Amino acid sequence: MTSGQNPKRHKWNNKLHKATKRMWCTLVISSKCASTNQY
């Protein structure tokens, strides 16, 4: 039972990591756009 639960947890962790990575990417891009707009 536990062995079957582990992959699911890992998959969810991967999804979360990807989401955070995407959020950071959008944050960086938005900040870059703001800096380019300022100059």
Residue pairs with C-beta under 8 A, 6 or more apart in sequence:
none
